[in-house]
Amino acid sequence: MDVIVAYDISDTDTPAGAARLRRVADICSAYGERAQLSVFECRLTPESHAQMIGELYDAIDLSADSIIIYKVNGNLHDSRMVIGIDRPHRLGDTWIV
């Protein structure tokens, strides 16, 4: 399944907030490709989807941070429109992590 992950980590000017931001970005990088600074496009199996959600859940401060995961019906690239500069990347096949 194709998903879009968008996140907003609070207090990134503090060491704790910066560490959470880095952990979330690292987790998302392991499962997909960065589309924007805090947005990733991922192609996942049901198992890797559940695993990513668990890792993200453990990485954030649930009372201060926010992660939104959108499931895309069909192929993500068929749903994608870019206005302005595109950051070239290839989502490719499902990754096993």
N, CA, C and O atoms as a GROMACS GRO file, in nm:
protein
  388
    1MET      N    1   0.084  -0.117   0.000
    1MET     CA    2   0.000   0.000   0.000
    1MET      C    3   0.089   0.124   0.000
    1MET      O    4   0.197   0.124   0.058
    2ASP      N    5   0.041   0.228  -0.066
    2ASP     CA    6   0.112   0.354  -0.066
    2ASP      C    7   0.054   0.445   0.041
    2ASP      O    8  -0.068   0.454   0.055
    3VAL      N    9   0.141   0.510   0.117
    3VAL     CA   10   0.098   0.603   0.221
    3VAL      C   11   0.182   0.729   0.215
    3VAL      O   12   0.294   0.729   0.165
    4ILE      N   13   0.125   0.836   0.266
    4ILE     CA   14   0.196   0.962   0.286
    4ILE      C   15   0.202   0.985   0.436
    4ILE      O   16   0.100   0.978   0.504
    5VAL      N   17   0.321   1.014   0.486
    5VAL     CA   18   0.342   1.041   0.628
    5VAL      C   19   0.383   1.187   0.642
    5VAL      O   20   0.482   1.230   0.582
    6ALA      N   21   0.308   1.262   0.721
    6ALA     CA   22   0.340   1.401   0.750
    6ALA      C   23   0.350   1.416   0.901
    6ALA      O   24   0.269   1.362   0.975
    7TYR      N   25   0.450   1.490   0.946
    7TYR     CA   26   0.468   1.503   1.091
    7TYR      C   27   0.502   1.645   1.131
    7TYR      O   28   0.557   1.723   1.053
    8ASP      N   29   0.467   1.677   1.254
    8ASP     CA   30   0.498   1.805   1.316
    8ASP      C   31   0.547   1.775   1.457
    8ASP      O   32   0.469   1.734   1.542
    9ILE      N   33   0.673   1.797   1.480
    9ILE     CA   34   0.734   1.770   1.610
    9ILE      C   35   0.756   1.902   1.681
    9ILE      O   36   0.816   1.994   1.626
   10SER      N   37   0.708   1.911   1.804
   10SER     CA   38   0.717   2.037   1.878
   10SER      C   39   0.854   2.053   1.944
   10SER      O   40   0.929   1.957   1.961
   11ASP      N   41   0.882   2.176   1.980
   11ASP     CA   42   1.002   2.209   2.059
   11ASP      C   43   1.131   2.157   1.997
   11ASP      O   44   1.217   2.106   2.068
   12THR      N   45   1.145   2.170   1.866
   12THR     CA   46   1.267   2.119   1.802
   12THR      C   47   1.389   2.204   1.832
   12THR      O   48   1.501   2.169   1.794
   13ASP      N   49   1.370   2.316   1.902
   13ASP     CA   50   1.483   2.396   1.945
   13ASP      C   51   1.541   2.348   2.078
   13ASP      O   52   1.642   2.400   2.124
   14THR      N   53   1.476   2.248   2.139
   14THR     CA   54   1.530   2.187   2.260
   14THR      C   55   1.597   2.055   2.224
   14THR      O   56   1.564   1.996   2.121
   15PRO      N   57   1.690   2.007   2.305
   15PRO     CA   58   1.755   1.879   2.275
   15PRO      C   59   1.657   1.762   2.263
   15PRO      O   60   1.673   1.677   2.176
   16ALA      N   61   1.557   1.758   2.350
   16ALA     CA   62   1.459   1.649   2.346
   16ALA      C   63   1.375   1.655   2.218
   16ALA      O   64   1.352   1.552   2.154
   17GLY      N   65   1.330   1.774   2.182
   17GLY     CA   66   1.250   1.789   2.060
   17GLY      C   67   1.330   1.759   1.935
   17GLY      O   68   1.280   1.695   1.842
   18ALA      N   69   1.456   1.805   1.932
   18ALA     CA   70   1.543   1.777   1.818
   18ALA      C   71   1.570   1.627   1.804
   18ALA      O   72   1.577   1.575   1.693
   19ALA      N   73   1.585   1.559   1.917
   19ALA     CA   74   1.607   1.414   1.914
   19ALA      C   75   1.484   1.341   1.861
   19ALA      O   76   1.496   1.247   1.783
   20ARG      N   77   1.364   1.384   1.903
   20ARG     CA   78   1.241   1.322   1.853
   20ARG      C   79   1.227   1.345   1.704
   20ARG      O   80   1.189   1.255   1.629
   21LEU      N   81   1.258   1.467   1.659
   21LEU     CA   82   1.250   1.499   1.517
   21LEU      C   83   1.343   1.409   1.436
   21LEU      O   84   1.304   1.356   1.332
   22ARG      N   85   1.466   1.392   1.483
   22ARG     CA   86   1.563   1.307   1.413
   22ARG      C   87   1.516   1.161   1.411
   22ARG      O   88   1.530   1.094   1.309
   23ARG      N   89   1.461   1.113   1.523
   23ARG     CA   90   1.412   0.975   1.527
   23ARG      C   91   1.297   0.954   1.429
   23ARG      O   92   1.295   0.854   1.357
   24VAL      N   93   1.203   1.047   1.424
   24VAL     CA   94   1.090   1.034   1.332
   24VAL      C   95   1.140   1.038   1.187
   24VAL      O   96   1.097   0.958   1.105
   25ALA      N   97   1.229   1.131   1.156
   25ALA     CA   98   1.283   1.139   1.020
   25ALA      C   99   1.358   1.011   0.983
   25ALA      O  100   1.346   0.963   0.870
   26ASP      N  101   1.435   0.957   1.076
   26ASP     CA  102   1.508   0.832   1.049
   26ASP      C  103   1.413   0.715   1.026
   26ASP      O  104   1.436   0.634   0.936
   27ILE      N  105   1.309   0.707   1.105
   27ILE     CA  106   1.210   0.600   1.087
   27ILE      C  107   1.146   0.613   0.950
   27ILE      O  108   1.137   0.515   0.875
   28CYS      N  109   1.100   0.732   0.917
   28CYS     CA  110   1.035   0.753   0.788
   28CYS      C  111   1.130   0.725   0.672
   28CYS      O  112   1.089   0.670   0.570
   29SER      N  113   1.256   0.762   0.686
   29SER     CA  114   1.356   0.735   0.582
   29SER      C  115   1.377   0.586   0.560
   29SER      O  116   1.406   0.543   0.449
   30ALA      N  117   1.361   0.508   0.665
   30ALA     CA  118   1.378   0.364   0.653
   30ALA      C  119   1.263   0.299   0.575
   30ALA      O  120   1.279   0.190   0.521
   31TYR      N  121   1.150   0.366   0.569
   31TYR     CA  122   1.031   0.309   0.505
   31TYR      C  123   0.994   0.375   0.374
   31TYR      O  124   0.911   0.321   0.300
   32GLY      N  125   1.051   0.491   0.343
   32GLY     CA  126   1.008   0.560   0.223
   32GLY      C  127   1.106   0.667   0.178
   32GLY      O  128   1.222   0.668   0.218
   33GLU      N  129   1.056   0.756   0.095
   33GLU     CA  130   1.135   0.863   0.037
   33GLU      C  131   1.079   0.998   0.082
   33GLU      O  132   0.958   1.018   0.087
   34ARG      N  133   1.170   1.089   0.115
   34ARG     CA  134   1.129   1.224   0.156
   34ARG      C  135   1.073   1.297   0.034
   34ARG      O  136   1.136   1.302  -0.071
   35ALA      N  137   0.953   1.355   0.051
   35ALA     CA  138   0.892   1.436  -0.053
   35ALA      C  139   0.904   1.585  -0.020
   35ALA      O  140   0.920   1.668  -0.110
   36GLN      N  141   0.896   1.618   0.107
   36GLN     CA  142   0.914   1.753   0.160
   36GLN      C  143   0.987   1.739   0.292
   36GLN      O  144   1.018   1.627   0.334
   37LEU      N  145   1.015   1.848   0.360
   37LEU     CA  146   1.092   1.841   0.483
   37LEU      C  147   1.030   1.747   0.586
   37LEU      O  148   1.101   1.668   0.649
   38SER      N  149   0.900   1.753   0.604
   38SER     CA  150   0.833   1.669   0.704
   38SER      C  151   0.728   1.580   0.640
   38SER      O  152   0.628   1.545   0.704
   39VAL      N  153   0.750   1.542   0.515
   39VAL     CA  154   0.654   1.458   0.442
   39VAL      C  155   0.730   1.348   0.370
   39VAL      O  156   0.827   1.373   0.300
   40PHE      N  157   0.683   1.225   0.390
   40PHE     CA  158   0.744   1.109   0.324
   40PHE      C  159   0.640   1.032   0.246
   40PHE      O  160   0.524   1.024   0.286
   41GLU      N  161   0.682   0.975   0.133
   41GLU     CA  162   0.599   0.884   0.054
   41GLU      C  163   0.654   0.744   0.076
   41GLU      O  164   0.775   0.722   0.064
   42CYS      N  165   0.566   0.650   0.109
   42CYS     CA  166   0.611   0.516   0.143
   42CYS      C  167   0.526   0.412   0.069
   42CYS      O  168   0.405   0.428   0.053
   43ARG      N  169   0.590   0.305   0.026
   43ARG     CA  170   0.521   0.187  -0.027
   43ARG      C  171   0.548   0.075   0.072
   43ARG      O  172   0.662   0.034   0.091
   44LEU      N  173   0.440   0.024   0.134
   44LEU     CA  174   0.454  -0.067   0.247
   44LEU      C  175   0.370  -0.193   0.229
   44LEU      O  176   0.268  -0.193   0.159
   45THR      N  177   0.414  -0.298   0.291
   45THR     CA  178   0.331  -0.417   0.308
   45THR      C  179   0.244  -0.392   0.431
   45THR      O  180   0.273  -0.301   0.508
   46PRO      N  181   0.139  -0.470   0.451
   46PRO     CA  182   0.061  -0.454   0.575
   46PRO      C  183   0.148  -0.471   0.700
   46PRO      O  184   0.127  -0.402   0.800
   47GLU      N  185   0.244  -0.562   0.694
   47GLU     CA  186   0.331  -0.586   0.810
   47GLU      C  187   0.423  -0.467   0.835
   47GLU      O  188   0.437  -0.423   0.949
   48SER      N  189   0.485  -0.414   0.729
   48SER     CA  190   0.576  -0.301   0.748
   48SER      C  191   0.498  -0.175   0.786
   48SER      O  192   0.550  -0.089   0.857
   49HIS      N  193   0.375  -0.163   0.739
   49HIS     CA  194   0.289  -0.051   0.778
   49HIS      C  195   0.266  -0.054   0.929
   49HIS      O  196   0.281   0.048   0.996
   50ALA      N  197   0.229  -0.170   0.982
   50ALA     CA  198   0.206  -0.183   1.126
   50ALA      C  199   0.334  -0.159   1.205
   50ALA      O  200   0.331  -0.095   1.310
   51GLN      N  201   0.447  -0.209   1.154
   51GLN     CA  202   0.575  -0.190   1.222
   51GLN      C  203   0.613  -0.042   1.225
   51GLN      O  204   0.657   0.008   1.328
   52MET      N  205   0.596   0.028   1.112
   52MET     CA  206   0.629   0.170   1.107
   52MET      C  207   0.543   0.249   1.206
   52MET      O  208   0.594   0.335   1.277
   53ILE      N  209   0.414   0.219   1.211
   53ILE     CA  210   0.325   0.288   1.303
   53ILE      C  211   0.370   0.268   1.447
   53ILE      O  212   0.372   0.363   1.526
   54GLY      N  213   0.408   0.146   1.483
   54GLY     CA  214   0.456   0.120   1.618
   54GLY      C  215   0.582   0.197   1.651
   54GLY      O  216   0.596   0.252   1.760
   55GLU      N  217   0.675   0.202   1.556
   55GLU     CA  218   0.799   0.276   1.578
   55GLU      C  219   0.773   0.425   1.593
   55GLU      O  220   0.831   0.491   1.680
   56LEU      N  221   0.685   0.480   1.508
   56LEU     CA  222   0.653   0.622   1.517
   56LEU      C  223   0.581   0.655   1.648
   56LEU      O  224   0.609   0.757   1.711
   57TYR      N  225   0.490   0.568   1.688
   57TYR     CA  226   0.417   0.586   1.813
   57TYR      C  227   0.515   0.597   1.930
   57TYR      O  228   0.498   0.681   2.018
   58ASP      N  229   0.616   0.512   1.931
   58ASP     CA  230   0.714   0.511   2.040
   58ASP      C  231   0.812   0.628   2.034
   58ASP      O  232   0.877   0.659   2.134
   59ALA      N  233   0.825   0.693   1.916
   59ALA     CA  234   0.927   0.796   1.897
   59ALA      C  235   0.882   0.936   1.937
   59ALA      O  236   0.965   1.024   1.956
   60ILE      N  237   0.752   0.957   1.950
   60ILE     CA  238   0.705   1.094   1.971
   60ILE      C  239   0.651   1.116   2.112
   60ILE      O  240   0.628   1.022   2.188
   61ASP      N  241   0.632   1.242   2.144
   61ASP     CA  242   0.562   1.283   2.266
   61ASP      C  243   0.414   1.296   2.227
   61ASP      O  244   0.376   1.391   2.159
   62LEU      N  245   0.333   1.201   2.270
   62LEU     CA  246   0.193   1.196   2.228
   62LEU      C  247   0.113   1.319   2.270
   62LEU      O  248   0.008   1.347   2.212
   63SER      N  249   0.161   1.393   2.369
   63SER     CA  250   0.089   1.511   2.415
   63SER      C  251   0.133   1.638   2.343
   63SER      O  252   0.073   1.744   2.364
   64ALA      N  253   0.238   1.630   2.259
   64ALA     CA  254   0.289   1.752   2.197
   64ALA      C  255   0.310   1.740   2.046
   64ALA      O  256   0.302   1.840   1.975
   65ASP      N  257   0.337   1.620   1.996
   65ASP     CA  258   0.372   1.600   1.855
   65ASP      C  259   0.254   1.544   1.777
   65ASP      O  260   0.156   1.498   1.836
   66SER      N  261   0.264   1.549   1.645
   66SER     CA  262   0.156   1.500   1.560
   66SER      C  263   0.214   1.431   1.436
   66SER      O  264   0.306   1.483   1.372
   67ILE      N  265   0.159   1.314   1.404
   67ILE     CA  266   0.192   1.244   1.280
   67ILE      C  267   0.061   1.207   1.214
   67ILE      O  268  -0.030   1.154   1.278
   68ILE      N  269   0.051   1.237   1.085
   68ILE     CA  270  -0.067   1.200   1.007
   68ILE      C  271  -0.022   1.106   0.897
   68ILE      O  272   0.072   1.136   0.823
   69ILE      N  273  -0.090   0.991   0.885
   69ILE     CA  274  -0.058   0.894   0.781
   69ILE      C  275  -0.181   0.881   0.691
   69ILE      O  276  -0.289   0.843   0.737
   70TYR      N  277  -0.163   0.912   0.564
   70TYR     CA  278  -0.270   0.902   0.465
   70TYR      C  279  -0.248   0.779   0.380
   70TYR      O  280  -0.141   0.764   0.321
   71LYS      N  281  -0.347   0.692   0.370
   71LYS     CA  282  -0.342   0.580   0.276
   71LYS      C  283  -0.389   0.631   0.141
   71LYS      O  284  -0.491   0.699   0.131
   72VAL      N  285  -0.313   0.599   0.037
   72VAL     CA  286  -0.347   0.643  -0.098
   72VAL      C  287  -0.408   0.525  -0.172
   72VAL      O  288  -0.347   0.419  -0.181
   73ASN      N  289  -0.528   0.544  -0.224
   73ASN     CA  290  -0.591   0.439  -0.303
   73ASN      C  291  -0.522   0.433  -0.439
   73ASN      O  292  -0.514   0.534  -0.510
   74GLY      N  293  -0.474   0.316  -0.475
   74GLY     CA  294  -0.404   0.302  -0.602
   74GLY      C  295  -0.258   0.341  -0.588
   74GLY      O  296  -0.202   0.340  -0.479
   75ASN      N  297  -0.199   0.376  -0.699
   75ASN     CA  298  -0.057   0.410  -0.705
   75ASN      C  299  -0.036   0.556  -0.668
   75ASN      O  300  -0.104   0.644  -0.721
   76LEU      N  301   0.056   0.581  -0.578
   76LEU     CA  302   0.084   0.716  -0.530
   76LEU      C  303   0.122   0.810  -0.644
   76LEU      O  304   0.076   0.924  -0.647
   77HIS      N  305   0.204   0.764  -0.737
   77HIS     CA  306   0.249   0.851  -0.846
   77HIS      C  307   0.134   0.892  -0.938
   77HIS      O  308   0.140   0.998  -1.000
   78ASP      N  309   0.030   0.811  -0.947
   78ASP     CA  310  -0.087   0.848  -1.026
   78ASP      C  311  -0.167   0.957  -0.957
   78ASP      O  312  -0.244   1.028  -1.023
   79SER      N  313  -0.152   0.972  -0.827
   79SER     CA  314  -0.225   1.073  -0.749
   79SER      C  315  -0.144   1.200  -0.728
   79SER      O  316  -0.196   1.298  -0.674
   80ARG      N  317  -0.019   1.201  -0.768
   80ARG     CA  318   0.076   1.307  -0.733
   80ARG      C  319   0.077   1.417  -0.838
   80ARG      O  320   0.083   1.389  -0.958
   81MET      N  321   0.070   1.542  -0.793
   81MET     CA  322   0.088   1.658  -0.881
   81MET      C  323   0.184   1.753  -0.811
   81MET      O  324   0.165   1.783  -0.693
   82VAL      N  325   0.284   1.799  -0.880
   82VAL     CA  326   0.384   1.890  -0.824
   82VAL      C  327   0.372   2.024  -0.893
   82VAL      O  328   0.366   2.032  -1.016
   83ILE      N  329   0.370   2.129  -0.814
   83ILE     CA  330   0.373   2.265  -0.866
   83ILE      C  331   0.504   2.325  -0.820
   83ILE      O  332   0.530   2.331  -0.700
   84GLY      N  333   0.586   2.369  -0.911
   84GLY     CA  334   0.718   2.422  -0.874
   84GLY      C  335   0.823   2.314  -0.888
   84GLY      O  336   0.809   2.223  -0.970
   85ILE      N  337   0.928   2.324  -0.811
   85ILE     CA  338   1.042   2.234  -0.820
   85ILE      C  339   1.007   2.098  -0.763
   85ILE      O  340   0.960   2.087  -0.649
   86ASP      N  341   1.030   1.995  -0.842
   86ASP     CA  342   1.007   1.859  -0.796
   86ASP      C  343   1.138   1.804  -0.741
   86ASP      O  344   1.244   1.825  -0.799
   87ARG      N  345   1.128   1.734  -0.631
   87ARG     CA  346   1.245   1.665  -0.577
   87ARG      C  347   1.242   1.524  -0.633
   87ARG      O  348   1.165   1.440  -0.588
   88PRO      N  349   1.327   1.499  -0.733
   88PRO     CA  350   1.319   1.369  -0.799
   88PRO      C  351   1.353   1.254  -0.705
   88PRO      O  352   1.453   1.258  -0.633
   89HIS      N  353   1.269   1.154  -0.707
   89HIS     CA  354   1.291   1.031  -0.633
   89HIS      C  355   1.202   0.925  -0.694
   89HIS      O  356   1.106   0.956  -0.764
   90ARG      N  357   1.233   0.806  -0.667
   90ARG     CA  358   1.155   0.694  -0.720
   90ARG      C  359   1.108   0.610  -0.603
   90ARG      O  360   1.188   0.556  -0.527
   91LEU      N  361   0.977   0.600  -0.590
   91LEU     CA  362   0.921   0.524  -0.479
   91LEU      C  363   0.954   0.376  -0.493
   91LEU      O  364   0.987   0.311  -0.394
   92GLY      N  365   0.945   0.324  -0.613
   92GLY     CA  366   0.989   0.187  -0.638
   92GLY      C  367   0.898   0.081  -0.579
   92GLY      O  368   0.781   0.106  -0.550
   93ASP      N  369   0.955  -0.038  -0.562
   93ASP     CA  370   0.881  -0.152  -0.511
   93ASP      C  371   0.875  -0.150  -0.359
   93ASP      O  372   0.940  -0.068  -0.294
   94THR      N  373   0.796  -0.241  -0.305
   94THR     CA  374   0.785  -0.255  -0.161
   94THR      C  375   0.922  -0.286  -0.100
   94THR      O  376   0.997  -0.368  -0.152
   95TRP      N  377   0.952  -0.218   0.009
   95TRP     CA  378   1.077  -0.241   0.079
   95TRP      C  379   1.053  -0.335   0.194
   95TRP      O  380   0.949  -0.328   0.259
   96ILE      N  381   1.147  -0.422   0.221
   96ILE     CA  382   1.142  -0.508   0.338
   96ILE      C  383   1.242  -0.448   0.437
   96ILE      O  384   1.361  -0.435   0.407
   97VAL      N  385   1.193  -0.411   0.556
   97VAL     CA  386   1.284  -0.351   0.655
   97VAL      C  387   1.286  -0.435   0.782
   97VAL      O  388   1.356  -0.402   0.877
   0.00000   0.00000   0.00000
